[in-house]
Amino acid sequence: MADHAKLLKMIQSALRQSAEECSLLLNQELSVGDTEVLKRDKAGYLDELEDSAFVVPIESRDDYTGNLFMIFSLRDAILMSGILLGIPPARISEKRKLLILEADDVDAFSEIANQIIGSFNSVFQPCLPHKMHLKQMPPNKFVPQMDTVTEEIPIPDGEYVVYKAQAKLGGEEVSRYDILVPSSLANL
């Protein structure tokens, strides 16, 4: 995807920086490897979404307006929030198995997402000719085949450039860490 090379380079740099910062926050190594880049419309992306997801909308403000999305496996979001909250490993395992997402988990994962978004802001701004600021919007969970898909849920209808990051937390693979950028914002 040569036409999105600049954005891919910026995202990879922001992912590396956010991995370092989240490692400190979680007191466990979070590493990010290669990033696969795909073009998908909403239906195509959702067809590939087999497991429950935690969707973090990100509003892009100033000269580059629109919404981006970070999408994690719900089980991975529960794991990371549990680590941040200091929940015992056996309870985290139970919550992951049963997909138990409590208000504290949402708050904790929102803190992790804010850390990631802060890294994106610090990497993106110097690379762009105009001003951009990213801000987290309220996250939500989405369970395929159970939750209703609408024009806006879990993501708005449209075309996206999807960045699938290969990540590991404490040596264990994170099953889904995707960044969806609407085509209108992808040609920076």
Disulfide bonds with the S-S distance in Angstrom:
none
